Amino acid sequence: MGVVREINIEAVLAQQPDLILAPAQLSDEQYQLLSRIAPTVVPPTQPLAPDNWKAEARLYGEALNRQAAIAEAIAAVEWKKPVLRVVPF
């Protein structure tokens, strides 16, 4: 898994967010700082798998009250999935 870089707290504060959508790998220290600025949504850390993005998208969609839009976006990707080609690293 990738590493979450140090978050620029000053930049986040300057944006005055109502909600913060954070990555799964957010450290406890960074979570504590961000959650003092605004409610912070962090998906659970999961083993690397091709479909993890769907659970994260649904979580973020729920936090934003945009469940229908997320469901449509997921369905659109699933519809295109057969024509997508996996490129090895």
Contacts in CASP RR format, 6 or more apart in sequence:
PFRMAT RR
TARGET T0000
AUTHOR 0000-0000-0000
METHOD contacts of the structure
MODEL  1
MGVVREINIEAVLAQQPDLILAPAQLSDEQYQLLSRIAPTVVPPTQPLAP
DNWKAEARLYGEALNRQAAIAEAIAAVEWKKPVLRVVPF
1 25 0 8 1.000
1 45 0 8 1.000
1 48 0 8 1.000
2 25 0 8 1.000
3 25 0 8 1.000
4 23 0 8 1.000
4 25 0 8 1.000
4 26 0 8 1.000
4 27 0 8 1.000
4 30 0 8 1.000
6 30 0 8 1.000
7 30 0 8 1.000
7 33 0 8 1.000
7 34 0 8 1.000
9 33 0 8 1.000
9 34 0 8 1.000
9 37 0 8 1.000
12 20 0 8 1.000
12 34 0 8 1.000
12 37 0 8 1.000
13 37 0 8 1.000
17 37 0 8 1.000
17 38 0 8 1.000
18 38 0 8 1.000
18 39 0 8 1.000
19 38 0 8 1.000
19 39 0 8 1.000
19 40 0 8 1.000
19 41 0 8 1.000
19 63 0 8 1.000
19 64 0 8 1.000
20 34 0 8 1.000
20 35 0 8 1.000
20 37 0 8 1.000
20 38 0 8 1.000
20 39 0 8 1.000
20 40 0 8 1.000
20 41 0 8 1.000
21 41 0 8 1.000
21 60 0 8 1.000
21 63 0 8 1.000
21 64 0 8 1.000
22 30 0 8 1.000
22 31 0 8 1.000
22 34 0 8 1.000
22 40 0 8 1.000
22 41 0 8 1.000
22 42 0 8 1.000
23 42 0 8 1.000
23 43 0 8 1.000
24 42 0 8 1.000
24 43 0 8 1.000
24 44 0 8 1.000
24 45 0 8 1.000
24 46 0 8 1.000
24 56 0 8 1.000
25 45 0 8 1.000
26 34 0 8 1.000
26 42 0 8 1.000
31 40 0 8 1.000
31 42 0 8 1.000
34 40 0 8 1.000
41 59 0 8 1.000
41 60 0 8 1.000
41 63 0 8 1.000
43 55 0 8 1.000
43 56 0 8 1.000
43 59 0 8 1.000
43 60 0 8 1.000
46 52 0 8 1.000
46 55 0 8 1.000
54 74 0 8 1.000
57 70 0 8 1.000
57 73 0 8 1.000
57 74 0 8 1.000
58 67 0 8 1.000
58 70 0 8 1.000
58 71 0 8 1.000
58 74 0 8 1.000
60 70 0 8 1.000
61 67 0 8 1.000
61 69 0 8 1.000
61 70 0 8 1.000
END
